[in-house]
Amino acid sequence: MTIIVDAVNIAFEVYKFLIIARIILSFIGHNPNNPVIKFIYELTEPFLGIFRRFIPPMGNIDFSPIAAFLALSVIQYWLVIPALGLIF
């Protein structure tokens, strides 16, 4: 059971890292045709799109990745912590 909990926890951490990478990419010039950048955008856009419907950009700043990161952290906390409590 701990292997499953660890795998879920790692998946959440990797996805949060991808969101952070997406935030950093928004500040620097990059080639959108780069396969790595396309991969990051394709993985994160569906989740970020949910938040963009509710949080419009203010000026040139998009706050949806911050809200998505926080929501992902809360979901991770709700899933992983109770599962760890059942194991120990």
PDB file of N, CA, C and O in Angstrom:
ATOM      1  N   MET A   1       0.819  -1.198   0.000  1.00  0.00           N
ATOM      2  CA  MET A   1       0.000   0.000   0.000  1.00  0.00           C
ATOM      3  C   MET A   1       0.862   1.260   0.000  1.00  0.00           C
ATOM      4  O   MET A   1       0.493   2.254  -0.625  1.00  0.00           O
ATOM      5  N   THR A   2       1.986   1.236   0.679  1.00  0.00           N
ATOM      6  CA  THR A   2       2.830   2.435   0.709  1.00  0.00           C
ATOM      7  C   THR A   2       3.401   2.740  -0.666  1.00  0.00           C
ATOM      8  O   THR A   2       3.681   3.899  -0.972  1.00  0.00           O
ATOM      9  N   ILE A   3       3.578   1.729  -1.496  1.00  0.00           N
ATOM     10  CA  ILE A   3       4.090   1.965  -2.846  1.00  0.00           C
ATOM     11  C   ILE A   3       3.075   2.785  -3.649  1.00  0.00           C
ATOM     12  O   ILE A   3       3.454   3.682  -4.403  1.00  0.00           O
ATOM     13  N   ILE A   4       1.804   2.479  -3.486  1.00  0.00           N
ATOM     14  CA  ILE A   4       0.764   3.219  -4.197  1.00  0.00           C
ATOM     15  C   ILE A   4       0.712   4.664  -3.703  1.00  0.00           C
ATOM     16  O   ILE A   4       0.629   5.597  -4.501  1.00  0.00           O
ATOM     17  N   VAL A   5       0.762   4.839  -2.401  1.00  0.00           N
ATOM     18  CA  VAL A   5       0.733   6.190  -1.823  1.00  0.00           C
ATOM     19  C   VAL A   5       1.962   6.978  -2.279  1.00  0.00           C
ATOM     20  O   VAL A   5       1.855   8.155  -2.626  1.00  0.00           O
ATOM     21  N   ASP A   6       3.120   6.331  -2.278  1.00  0.00           N
ATOM     22  CA  ASP A   6       4.337   7.005  -2.742  1.00  0.00           C
ATOM     23  C   ASP A   6       4.233   7.381  -4.220  1.00  0.00           C
ATOM     24  O   ASP A   6       4.657   8.468  -4.615  1.00  0.00           O
ATOM     25  N   ALA A   7       3.674   6.494  -5.032  1.00  0.00           N
ATOM     26  CA  ALA A   7       3.534   6.780  -6.460  1.00  0.00           C
ATOM     27  C   ALA A   7       2.584   7.954  -6.689  1.00  0.00           C
ATOM     28  O   ALA A   7       2.854   8.817  -7.524  1.00  0.00           O
ATOM     29  N   VAL A   8       1.480   7.989  -5.954  1.00  0.00           N
ATOM     30  CA  VAL A   8       0.535   9.104  -6.083  1.00  0.00           C
ATOM     31  C   VAL A   8       1.199  10.402  -5.634  1.00  0.00           C
ATOM     32  O   VAL A   8       1.054  11.434  -6.289  1.00  0.00           O
ATOM     33  N   ASN A   9       1.918  10.351  -4.533  1.00  0.00           N
ATOM     34  CA  ASN A   9       2.608  11.535  -4.029  1.00  0.00           C
ATOM     35  C   ASN A   9       3.643  12.038  -5.035  1.00  0.00           C
ATOM     36  O   ASN A   9       3.747  13.242  -5.264  1.00  0.00           O
ATOM     37  N   ILE A  10       4.396  11.139  -5.625  1.00  0.00           N
ATOM     38  CA  ILE A  10       5.400  11.522  -6.619  1.00  0.00           C
ATOM     39  C   ILE A  10       4.729  12.112  -7.855  1.00  0.00           C
ATOM     40  O   ILE A  10       5.224  13.086  -8.424  1.00  0.00           O
ATOM     41  N   ALA A  11       3.608  11.531  -8.274  1.00  0.00           N
ATOM     42  CA  ALA A  11       2.890  12.059  -9.439  1.00  0.00           C
ATOM     43  C   ALA A  11       2.431  13.501  -9.192  1.00  0.00           C
ATOM     44  O   ALA A  11       2.540  14.356 -10.072  1.00  0.00           O
ATOM     45  N   PHE A  12       1.922  13.756  -7.992  1.00  0.00           N
ATOM     46  CA  PHE A  12       1.523  15.125  -7.655  1.00  0.00           C
ATOM     47  C   PHE A  12       2.730  16.059  -7.673  1.00  0.00           C
ATOM     48  O   PHE A  12       2.639  17.168  -8.199  1.00  0.00           O
ATOM     49  N   GLU A  13       3.842  15.635  -7.116  1.00  0.00           N
ATOM     50  CA  GLU A  13       5.042  16.477  -7.082  1.00  0.00           C
ATOM     51  C   GLU A  13       5.560  16.765  -8.487  1.00  0.00           C
ATOM     52  O   GLU A  13       5.971  17.889  -8.775  1.00  0.00           O
ATOM     53  N   VAL A  14       5.545  15.775  -9.355  1.00  0.00           N
ATOM     54  CA  VAL A  14       5.997  15.974 -10.737  1.00  0.00           C
ATOM     55  C   VAL A  14       5.076  16.960 -11.452  1.00  0.00           C
ATOM     56  O   VAL A  14       5.548  17.842 -12.170  1.00  0.00           O
ATOM     57  N   TYR A  15       3.769  16.815 -11.259  1.00  0.00           N
ATOM     58  CA  TYR A  15       2.831  17.723 -11.917  1.00  0.00           C
ATOM     59  C   TYR A  15       2.993  19.142 -11.392  1.00  0.00           C
ATOM     60  O   TYR A  15       2.906  20.096 -12.165  1.00  0.00           O
ATOM     61  N   LYS A  16       3.228  19.300 -10.091  1.00  0.00           N
ATOM     62  CA  LYS A  16       3.470  20.636  -9.549  1.00  0.00           C
ATOM     63  C   LYS A  16       4.757  21.214 -10.126  1.00  0.00           C
ATOM     64  O   LYS A  16       4.830  22.414 -10.390  1.00  0.00           O
ATOM     65  N   PHE A  17       5.768  20.380 -10.326  1.00  0.00           N
ATOM     66  CA  PHE A  17       7.010  20.833 -10.943  1.00  0.00           C
ATOM     67  C   PHE A  17       6.749  21.299 -12.377  1.00  0.00           C
ATOM     68  O   PHE A  17       7.323  22.295 -12.818  1.00  0.00           O
ATOM     69  N   LEU A  18       5.888  20.583 -13.106  1.00  0.00           N
ATOM     70  CA  LEU A  18       5.550  20.990 -14.470  1.00  0.00           C
ATOM     71  C   LEU A  18       4.823  22.334 -14.485  1.00  0.00           C
ATOM     72  O   LEU A  18       5.046  23.147 -15.382  1.00  0.00           O
ATOM     73  N   ILE A  19       3.967  22.570 -13.511  1.00  0.00           N
ATOM     74  CA  ILE A  19       3.283  23.868 -13.429  1.00  0.00           C
ATOM     75  C   ILE A  19       4.288  24.975 -13.133  1.00  0.00           C
ATOM     76  O   ILE A  19       4.197  26.062 -13.704  1.00  0.00           O
ATOM     77  N   ILE A  20       5.236  24.712 -12.254  1.00  0.00           N
ATOM     78  CA  ILE A  20       6.280  25.697 -11.966  1.00  0.00           C
ATOM     79  C   ILE A  20       7.116  25.965 -13.218  1.00  0.00           C
ATOM     80  O   ILE A  20       7.458  27.112 -13.505  1.00  0.00           O
ATOM     81  N   ALA A  21       7.440  24.916 -13.955  1.00  0.00           N
ATOM     82  CA  ALA A  21       8.195  25.085 -15.202  1.00  0.00           C
ATOM     83  C   ALA A  21       7.390  25.938 -16.182  1.00  0.00           C
ATOM     84  O   ALA A  21       7.951  26.780 -16.883  1.00  0.00           O
ATOM     85  N   ARG A  22       6.098  25.722 -16.227  1.00  0.00           N
ATOM     86  CA  ARG A  22       5.231  26.512 -17.124  1.00  0.00           C
ATOM     87  C   ARG A  22       5.227  27.973 -16.704  1.00  0.00           C
ATOM     88  O   ARG A  22       5.247  28.859 -17.559  1.00  0.00           O
ATOM     89  N   ILE A  23       5.200  28.239 -15.407  1.00  0.00           N
ATOM     90  CA  ILE A  23       5.252  29.622 -14.913  1.00  0.00           C
ATOM     91  C   ILE A  23       6.567  30.272 -15.323  1.00  0.00           C
ATOM     92  O   ILE A  23       6.578  31.410 -15.792  1.00  0.00           O
ATOM     93  N   ILE A  24       7.662  29.563 -15.151  1.00  0.00           N
ATOM     94  CA  ILE A  24       8.977  30.103 -15.522  1.00  0.00           C
ATOM     95  C   ILE A  24       9.048  30.350 -17.023  1.00  0.00           C
ATOM     96  O   ILE A  24       9.579  31.370 -17.463  1.00  0.00           O
ATOM     97  N   LEU A  25       8.511  29.413 -17.815  1.00  0.00           N
ATOM     98  CA  LEU A  25       8.521  29.591 -19.271  1.00  0.00           C
ATOM     99  C   LEU A  25       7.732  30.821 -19.705  1.00  0.00           C
ATOM    100  O   LEU A  25       8.042  31.423 -20.733  1.00  0.00           O
ATOM    101  N   SER A  26       6.730  31.195 -18.942  1.00  0.00           N
ATOM    102  CA  SER A  26       5.946  32.369 -19.322  1.00  0.00           C
ATOM    103  C   SER A  26       6.745  33.662 -19.159  1.00  0.00           C
ATOM    104  O   SER A  26       6.394  34.683 -19.750  1.00  0.00           O
ATOM    105  N   PHE A  27       7.802  33.627 -18.372  1.00  0.00           N
ATOM    106  CA  PHE A  27       8.617  34.826 -18.154  1.00  0.00           C
ATOM    107  C   PHE A  27       9.798  34.924 -19.109  1.00  0.00           C
ATOM    108  O   PHE A  27      10.376  35.999 -19.265  1.00  0.00           O
ATOM    109  N   ILE A  28      10.162  33.826 -19.745  1.00  0.00           N
ATOM    110  CA  ILE A  28      11.322  33.848 -20.633  1.00  0.00           C
ATOM    111  C   ILE A  28      10.875  33.555 -22.062  1.00  0.00           C
ATOM    112  O   ILE A  28       9.852  32.912 -22.293  1.00  0.00           O
ATOM    113  N   GLY A  29      11.657  34.036 -22.996  1.00  0.00           N
ATOM    114  CA  GLY A  29      11.375  33.727 -24.389  1.00  0.00           C
ATOM    115  C   GLY A  29      11.738  32.274 -24.670  1.00  0.00           C
ATOM    116  O   GLY A  29      12.792  31.796 -24.250  1.00  0.00           O
ATOM    117  N   HIS A  30      10.867  31.585 -25.376  1.00  0.00           N
ATOM    118  CA  HIS A  30      11.120  30.181 -25.674  1.00  0.00           C
ATOM    119  C   HIS A  30      10.525  29.827 -27.026  1.00  0.00           C
ATOM    120  O   HIS A  30       9.669  30.538 -27.553  1.00  0.00           O
ATOM    121  N   ASN A  31      10.986  28.735 -27.567  1.00  0.00           N
ATOM    122  CA  ASN A  31      10.487  28.235 -28.834  1.00  0.00           C
ATOM    123  C   ASN A  31       9.291  27.326 -28.564  1.00  0.00           C
ATOM    124  O   ASN A  31       9.469  26.242 -28.007  1.00  0.00           O
ATOM    125  N   PRO A  32       8.085  27.732 -28.938  1.00  0.00           N
ATOM    126  CA  PRO A  32       6.915  26.901 -28.649  1.00  0.00           C
ATOM    127  C   PRO A  32       6.898  25.588 -29.417  1.00  0.00           C
ATOM    128  O   PRO A  32       6.100  24.705 -29.102  1.00  0.00           O
ATOM    129  N   ASN A  33       7.756  25.442 -30.409  1.00  0.00           N
ATOM    130  CA  ASN A  33       7.817  24.200 -31.176  1.00  0.00           C
ATOM    131  C   ASN A  33       8.791  23.188 -30.594  1.00  0.00           C
ATOM    132  O   ASN A  33       8.905  22.072 -31.103  1.00  0.00           O
ATOM    133  N   ASN A  34       9.493  23.565 -29.536  1.00  0.00           N
ATOM    134  CA  ASN A  34      10.403  22.634 -28.868  1.00  0.00           C
ATOM    135  C   ASN A  34       9.583  21.495 -28.271  1.00  0.00           C
ATOM    136  O   ASN A  34       8.587  21.749 -27.594  1.00  0.00           O
ATOM    137  N   PRO A  35       9.985  20.234 -28.511  1.00  0.00           N
ATOM    138  CA  PRO A  35       9.188  19.102 -28.022  1.00  0.00           C
ATOM    139  C   PRO A  35       9.004  19.082 -26.499  1.00  0.00           C
ATOM    140  O   PRO A  35       7.942  18.685 -26.019  1.00  0.00           O
ATOM    141  N   VAL A  36      10.000  19.496 -25.748  1.00  0.00           N
ATOM    142  CA  VAL A  36       9.897  19.502 -24.289  1.00  0.00           C
ATOM    143  C   VAL A  36       8.883  20.555 -23.846  1.00  0.00           C
ATOM    144  O   VAL A  36       8.055  20.303 -22.970  1.00  0.00           O
ATOM    145  N   ILE A  37       8.956  21.723 -24.453  1.00  0.00           N
ATOM    146  CA  ILE A  37       8.025  22.798 -24.102  1.00  0.00           C
ATOM    147  C   ILE A  37       6.604  22.429 -24.520  1.00  0.00           C
ATOM    148  O   ILE A  37       5.654  22.701 -23.787  1.00  0.00           O
ATOM    149  N   LYS A  38       6.452  21.815 -25.690  1.00  0.00           N
ATOM    150  CA  LYS A  38       5.132  21.349 -26.115  1.00  0.00           C
ATOM    151  C   LYS A  38       4.574  20.326 -25.129  1.00  0.00           C
ATOM    152  O   LYS A  38       3.386  20.350 -24.807  1.00  0.00           O
ATOM    153  N   PHE A  39       5.432  19.432 -24.655  1.00  0.00           N
ATOM    154  CA  PHE A  39       5.032  18.410 -23.692  1.00  0.00           C
ATOM    155  C   PHE A  39       4.528  19.054 -22.400  1.00  0.00           C
ATOM    156  O   PHE A  39       3.494  18.653 -21.866  1.00  0.00           O
ATOM    157  N   ILE A  40       5.257  20.049 -21.901  1.00  0.00           N
ATOM    158  CA  ILE A  40       4.854  20.740 -20.676  1.00  0.00           C
ATOM    159  C   ILE A  40       3.512  21.439 -20.877  1.00  0.00           C
ATOM    160  O   ILE A  40       2.630  21.353 -20.023  1.00  0.00           O
ATOM    161  N   TYR A  41       3.359  22.126 -21.997  1.00  0.00           N
ATOM    162  CA  TYR A  41       2.110  22.840 -22.262  1.00  0.00           C
ATOM    163  C   TYR A  41       0.943  21.875 -22.435  1.00  0.00           C
ATOM    164  O   TYR A  41      -0.151  22.139 -21.937  1.00  0.00           O
ATOM    165  N   GLU A  42       1.158  20.762 -23.133  1.00  0.00           N
ATOM    166  CA  GLU A  42       0.076  19.808 -23.361  1.00  0.00           C
ATOM    167  C   GLU A  42      -0.367  19.123 -22.070  1.00  0.00           C
ATOM    168  O   GLU A  42      -1.543  18.793 -21.917  1.00  0.00           O
ATOM    169  N   LEU A  43       0.554  18.910 -21.152  1.00  0.00           N
ATOM    170  CA  LEU A  43       0.187  18.277 -19.886  1.00  0.00           C
ATOM    171  C   LEU A  43      -0.491  19.232 -18.912  1.00  0.00           C
ATOM    172  O   LEU A  43      -1.391  18.833 -18.172  1.00  0.00           O
ATOM    173  N   THR A  44      -0.070  20.472 -18.909  1.00  0.00           N
ATOM    174  CA  THR A  44      -0.582  21.400 -17.905  1.00  0.00           C
ATOM    175  C   THR A  44      -1.804  22.193 -18.363  1.00  0.00           C
ATOM    176  O   THR A  44      -2.582  22.649 -17.525  1.00  0.00           O
ATOM    177  N   GLU A  45      -1.991  22.366 -19.651  1.00  0.00           N
ATOM    178  CA  GLU A  45      -3.077  23.216 -20.144  1.00  0.00           C
ATOM    179  C   GLU A  45      -4.472  22.743 -19.734  1.00  0.00           C
ATOM    180  O   GLU A  45      -5.291  23.582 -19.360  1.00  0.00           O
ATOM    181  N   PRO A  46      -4.787  21.450 -19.783  1.00  0.00           N
ATOM    182  CA  PRO A  46      -6.145  21.056 -19.366  1.00  0.00           C
ATOM    183  C   PRO A  46      -6.475  21.456 -17.928  1.00  0.00           C
ATOM    184  O   PRO A  46      -7.584  21.914 -17.652  1.00  0.00           O
ATOM    185  N   PHE A  47      -5.529  21.289 -17.020  1.00  0.00           N
ATOM    186  CA  PHE A  47      -5.773  21.647 -15.618  1.00  0.00           C
ATOM    187  C   PHE A  47      -5.795  23.159 -15.442  1.00  0.00           C
ATOM    188  O   PHE A  47      -6.639  23.683 -14.714  1.00  0.00           O
ATOM    189  N   LEU A  48      -4.882  23.865 -16.097  1.00  0.00           N
ATOM    190  CA  LEU A  48      -4.846  25.322 -15.980  1.00  0.00           C
ATOM    191  C   LEU A  48      -6.059  25.964 -16.638  1.00  0.00           C
ATOM    192  O   LEU A  48      -6.523  27.014 -16.194  1.00  0.00           O
ATOM    193  N   GLY A  49      -6.572  25.344 -17.689  1.00  0.00           N
ATOM    194  CA  GLY A  49      -7.737  25.880 -18.386  1.00  0.00           C
ATOM    195  C   GLY A  49      -8.965  25.971 -17.486  1.00  0.00           C
ATOM    196  O   GLY A  49      -9.784  26.878 -17.632  1.00  0.00           O
ATOM    197  N   ILE A  50      -9.085  25.035 -16.562  1.00  0.00           N
ATOM    198  CA  ILE A  50     -10.194  25.064 -15.604  1.00  0.00           C
ATOM    199  C   ILE A  50     -10.158  26.362 -14.807  1.00  0.00           C
ATOM    200  O   ILE A  50     -11.188  27.004 -14.603  1.00  0.00           O
ATOM    201  N   PHE A  51      -8.978  26.738 -14.364  1.00  0.00           N
ATOM    202  CA  PHE A  51      -8.832  27.930 -13.526  1.00  0.00           C
ATOM    203  C   PHE A  51      -8.907  29.215 -14.335  1.00  0.00           C
ATOM    204  O   PHE A  51      -9.316  30.251 -13.809  1.00  0.00           O
ATOM    205  N   ARG A  52      -8.520  29.165 -15.608  1.00  0.00           N
ATOM    206  CA  ARG A  52      -8.601  30.352 -16.451  1.00  0.00           C
ATOM    207  C   ARG A  52     -10.043  30.773 -16.715  1.00  0.00           C
ATOM    208  O   ARG A  52     -10.313  31.946 -16.971  1.00  0.00           O
ATOM    209  N   ARG A  53     -10.964  29.821 -16.652  1.00  0.00           N
ATOM    210  CA  ARG A  53     -12.373  30.169 -16.846  1.00  0.00           C
ATOM    211  C   ARG A  53     -12.897  31.025 -15.699  1.00  0.00           C
ATOM    212  O   ARG A  53     -13.810  31.828 -15.885  1.00  0.00           O
ATOM    213  N   PHE A  54     -12.317  30.852 -14.513  1.00  0.00           N
ATOM    214  CA  PHE A  54     -12.794  31.565 -13.331  1.00  0.00           C
ATOM    215  C   PHE A  54     -11.910  32.739 -12.928  1.00  0.00           C
ATOM    216  O   PHE A  54     -12.381  33.673 -12.279  1.00  0.00           O
ATOM    217  N   ILE A  55     -10.641  32.700 -13.303  1.00  0.00           N
ATOM    218  CA  ILE A  55      -9.701  33.752 -12.932  1.00  0.00           C
ATOM    219  C   ILE A  55      -9.135  34.370 -14.209  1.00  0.00           C
ATOM    220  O   ILE A  55      -8.162  33.856 -14.762  1.00  0.00           O
ATOM    221  N   PRO A  56      -9.724  35.451 -14.678  1.00  0.00           N
ATOM    222  CA  PRO A  56      -9.202  36.072 -15.900  1.00  0.00           C
ATOM    223  C   PRO A  56      -7.870  36.765 -15.626  1.00  0.00           C
ATOM    224  O   PRO A  56      -7.612  37.183 -14.497  1.00  0.00           O
ATOM    225  N   PRO A  57      -7.026  36.889 -16.643  1.00  0.00           N
ATOM    226  CA  PRO A  57      -5.763  37.608 -16.457  1.00  0.00           C
ATOM    227  C   PRO A  57      -6.004  39.057 -16.067  1.00  0.00           C
ATOM    228  O   PRO A  57      -6.921  39.704 -16.573  1.00  0.00           O
ATOM    229  N   MET A  58      -5.182  39.553 -15.171  1.00  0.00           N
ATOM    230  CA  MET A  58      -5.257  40.955 -14.750  1.00  0.00           C
ATOM    231  C   MET A  58      -4.071  41.687 -15.368  1.00  0.00           C
ATOM    232  O   MET A  58      -2.927  41.511 -14.948  1.00  0.00           O
ATOM    233  N   GLY A  59      -4.361  42.497 -16.357  1.00  0.00           N
ATOM    234  CA  GLY A  59      -3.275  43.122 -17.101  1.00  0.00           C
ATOM    235  C   GLY A  59      -2.608  42.049 -17.945  1.00  0.00           C
ATOM    236  O   GLY A  59      -3.270  41.376 -18.735  1.00  0.00           O
ATOM    237  N   ASN A  60      -1.331  41.891 -17.785  1.00  0.00           N
ATOM    238  CA  ASN A  60      -0.593  40.838 -18.493  1.00  0.00           C
ATOM    239  C   ASN A  60      -0.228  39.684 -17.571  1.00  0.00           C
ATOM    240  O   ASN A  60       0.582  38.834 -17.942  1.00  0.00           O
ATOM    241  N   ILE A  61      -0.808  39.637 -16.385  1.00  0.00           N
ATOM    242  CA  ILE A  61      -0.444  38.615 -15.404  1.00  0.00           C
ATOM    243  C   ILE A  61      -1.564  37.591 -15.297  1.00  0.00           C
ATOM    244  O   ILE A  61      -2.722  37.937 -15.061  1.00  0.00           O
ATOM    245  N   ASP A  62      -1.200  36.326 -15.475  1.00  0.00           N
ATOM    246  CA  ASP A  62      -2.148  35.226 -15.376  1.00  0.00           C
ATOM    247  C   ASP A  62      -1.962  34.558 -14.011  1.00  0.00           C
ATOM    248  O   ASP A  62      -0.921  33.957 -13.744  1.00  0.00           O
ATOM    249  N   PHE A  63      -2.963  34.667 -13.162  1.00  0.00           N
ATOM    250  CA  PHE A  63      -2.882  34.094 -11.819  1.00  0.00           C
ATOM    251  C   PHE A  63      -3.409  32.658 -11.750  1.00  0.00           C
ATOM    252  O   PHE A  63      -3.363  32.040 -10.687  1.00  0.00           O
ATOM    253  N   SER A  64      -3.902  32.126 -12.855  1.00  0.00           N
ATOM    254  CA  SER A  64      -4.462  30.775 -12.834  1.00  0.00           C
ATOM    255  C   SER A  64      -3.439  29.700 -12.459  1.00  0.00           C
ATOM    256  O   SER A  64      -3.820  28.749 -11.776  1.00  0.00           O
ATOM    257  N   PRO A  65      -2.165  29.789 -12.859  1.00  0.00           N
ATOM    258  CA  PRO A  65      -1.216  28.758 -12.419  1.00  0.00           C
ATOM    259  C   PRO A  65      -1.016  28.742 -10.899  1.00  0.00           C
ATOM    260  O   PRO A  65      -0.792  27.682 -10.314  1.00  0.00           O
ATOM    261  N   ILE A  66      -1.096  29.896 -10.271  1.00  0.00           N
ATOM    262  CA  ILE A  66      -0.940  29.949  -8.819  1.00  0.00           C
ATOM    263  C   ILE A  66      -2.116  29.258  -8.151  1.00  0.00           C
ATOM    264  O   ILE A  66      -1.934  28.469  -7.224  1.00  0.00           O
ATOM    265  N   ALA A  67      -3.326  29.555  -8.621  1.00  0.00           N
ATOM    266  CA  ALA A  67      -4.518  28.917  -8.067  1.00  0.00           C
ATOM    267  C   ALA A  67      -4.496  27.413  -8.330  1.00  0.00           C
ATOM    268  O   ALA A  67      -4.877  26.624  -7.466  1.00  0.00           O
ATOM    269  N   ALA A  68      -4.051  27.018  -9.520  1.00  0.00           N
ATOM    270  CA  ALA A  68      -3.975  25.590  -9.851  1.00  0.00           C
ATOM    271  C   ALA A  68      -2.964  24.885  -8.953  1.00  0.00           C
ATOM    272  O   ALA A  68      -3.214  23.775  -8.484  1.00  0.00           O
ATOM    273  N   PHE A  69      -1.827  25.527  -8.716  1.00  0.00           N
ATOM    274  CA  PHE A  69      -0.796  24.948  -7.856  1.00  0.00           C
ATOM    275  C   PHE A  69      -1.331  24.759  -6.436  1.00  0.00           C
ATOM    276  O   PHE A  69      -1.114  23.715  -5.821  1.00  0.00           O
ATOM    277  N   LEU A  70      -2.020  25.759  -5.926  1.00  0.00           N
ATOM    278  CA  LEU A  70      -2.594  25.663  -4.579  1.00  0.00           C
ATOM    279  C   LEU A  70      -3.666  24.575  -4.512  1.00  0.00           C
ATOM    280  O   LEU A  70      -3.703  23.799  -3.557  1.00  0.00           O
ATOM    281  N   ALA A  71      -4.534  24.516  -5.517  1.00  0.00           N
ATOM    282  CA  ALA A  71      -5.580  23.488  -5.540  1.00  0.00           C
ATOM    283  C   ALA A  71      -4.960  22.090  -5.617  1.00  0.00           C
ATOM    284  O   ALA A  71      -5.426  21.163  -4.953  1.00  0.00           O
ATOM    285  N   LEU A  72      -3.928  21.944  -6.415  1.00  0.00           N
ATOM    286  CA  LEU A  72      -3.249  20.652  -6.527  1.00  0.00           C
ATOM    287  C   LEU A  72      -2.614  20.251  -5.201  1.00  0.00           C
ATOM    288  O   LEU A  72      -2.635  19.077  -4.832  1.00  0.00           O
ATOM    289  N   SER A  73      -2.054  21.213  -4.487  1.00  0.00           N
ATOM    290  CA  SER A  73      -1.460  20.935  -3.179  1.00  0.00           C
ATOM    291  C   SER A  73      -2.511  20.492  -2.175  1.00  0.00           C
ATOM    292  O   SER A  73      -2.271  19.584  -1.379  1.00  0.00           O
ATOM    293  N   VAL A  74      -3.682  21.135  -2.209  1.00  0.00           N
ATOM    294  CA  VAL A  74      -4.764  20.765  -1.297  1.00  0.00           C
ATOM    295  C   VAL A  74      -5.274  19.360  -1.611  1.00  0.00           C
ATOM    296  O   VAL A  74      -5.488  18.554  -0.706  1.00  0.00           O
ATOM    297  N   ILE A  75      -5.467  19.072  -2.897  1.00  0.00           N
ATOM    298  CA  ILE A  75      -5.923  17.731  -3.292  1.00  0.00           C
ATOM    299  C   ILE A  75      -4.898  16.678  -2.879  1.00  0.00           C
ATOM    300  O   ILE A  75      -5.262  15.609  -2.388  1.00  0.00           O
ATOM    301  N   GLN A  76      -3.630  16.980  -3.077  1.00  0.00           N
ATOM    302  CA  GLN A  76      -2.572  16.049  -2.669  1.00  0.00           C
ATOM    303  C   GLN A  76      -2.624  15.813  -1.171  1.00  0.00           C
ATOM    304  O   GLN A  76      -2.497  14.677  -0.713  1.00  0.00           O
ATOM    305  N   TYR A  77      -2.808  16.866  -0.418  1.00  0.00           N
ATOM    306  CA  TYR A  77      -2.873  16.745   1.039  1.00  0.00           C
ATOM    307  C   TYR A  77      -4.060  15.882   1.457  1.00  0.00           C
ATOM    308  O   TYR A  77      -3.937  15.042   2.348  1.00  0.00           O
ATOM    309  N   TRP A  78      -5.212  16.088   0.812  1.00  0.00           N
ATOM    310  CA  TRP A  78      -6.413  15.324   1.149  1.00  0.00           C
ATOM    311  C   TRP A  78      -6.272  13.847   0.794  1.00  0.00           C
ATOM    312  O   TRP A  78      -6.850  12.994   1.467  1.00  0.00           O
ATOM    313  N   LEU A  79      -5.517  13.537  -0.246  1.00  0.00           N
ATOM    314  CA  LEU A  79      -5.381  12.144  -0.668  1.00  0.00           C
ATOM    315  C   LEU A  79      -4.257  11.410   0.054  1.00  0.00           C
ATOM    316  O   LEU A  79      -4.432  10.273   0.490  1.00  0.00           O
ATOM    317  N   VAL A  80      -3.120  12.053   0.179  1.00  0.00           N
ATOM    318  CA  VAL A  80      -1.927  11.368   0.695  1.00  0.00           C
ATOM    319  C   VAL A  80      -1.919  11.255   2.203  1.00  0.00           C
ATOM    320  O   VAL A  80      -1.624  10.181   2.728  1.00  0.00           O
ATOM    321  N   ILE A  81      -2.226  12.306   2.911  1.00  0.00           N
ATOM    322  CA  ILE A  81      -2.165  12.289   4.379  1.00  0.00           C
ATOM    323  C   ILE A  81      -3.125  11.259   4.980  1.00  0.00           C
ATOM    324  O   ILE A  81      -2.707  10.486   5.842  1.00  0.00           O
ATOM    325  N   PRO A  82      -4.389  11.215   4.560  1.00  0.00           N
ATOM    326  CA  PRO A  82      -5.261  10.174   5.128  1.00  0.00           C
ATOM    327  C   PRO A  82      -4.791   8.758   4.786  1.00  0.00           C
ATOM    328  O   PRO A  82      -4.928   7.841   5.596  1.00  0.00           O
ATOM    329  N   ALA A  83      -4.244   8.588   3.598  1.00  0.00           N
ATOM    330  CA  ALA A  83      -3.752   7.255   3.209  1.00  0.00           C
ATOM    331  C   ALA A  83      -2.560   6.859   4.072  1.00  0.00           C
ATOM    332  O   ALA A  83      -2.420   5.691   4.435  1.00  0.00           O
ATOM    333  N   LEU A  84      -1.715   7.804   4.400  1.00  0.00           N
ATOM    334  CA  LEU A  84      -0.582   7.503   5.288  1.00  0.00           C
ATOM    335  C   LEU A  84      -1.062   7.176   6.683  1.00  0.00           C
ATOM    336  O   LEU A  84      -0.453   6.353   7.366  1.00  0.00           O
ATOM    337  N   GLY A  85      -2.148   7.806   7.125  1.00  0.00           N
ATOM    338  CA  GLY A  85      -2.722   7.515   8.438  1.00  0.00           C
ATOM    339  C   GLY A  85      -3.267   6.108   8.507  1.00  0.00           C
ATOM    340  O   GLY A  85      -3.232   5.491   9.572  1.00  0.00           O
ATOM    341  N   LEU A  86      -3.768   5.585   7.413  1.00  0.00           N
ATOM    342  CA  LEU A  86      -4.294   4.220   7.390  1.00  0.00           C
ATOM    343  C   LEU A  86      -3.173   3.189   7.433  1.00  0.00           C
ATOM    344  O   LEU A  86      -3.367   2.069   7.907  1.00  0.00           O
ATOM    345  N   ILE A  87      -2.014   3.566   6.944  1.00  0.00           N
ATOM    346  CA  ILE A  87      -0.906   2.622   6.857  1.00  0.00           C
ATOM    347  C   ILE A  87      -0.221   2.464   8.205  1.00  0.00           C
ATOM    348  O   ILE A  87       0.124   1.352   8.604  1.00  0.00           O
ATOM    349  N   PHE A  88      -0.025   3.568   8.904  1.00  0.00           N
ATOM    350  CA  PHE A  88       0.745   3.508  10.137  1.00  0.00           C
ATOM    351  C   PHE A  88      -0.110   3.239  11.320  1.00  0.00           C
ATOM    352  O   PHE A  88       0.393   3.157  12.440  1.00  0.00           O
TER     353      PHE A  88
END
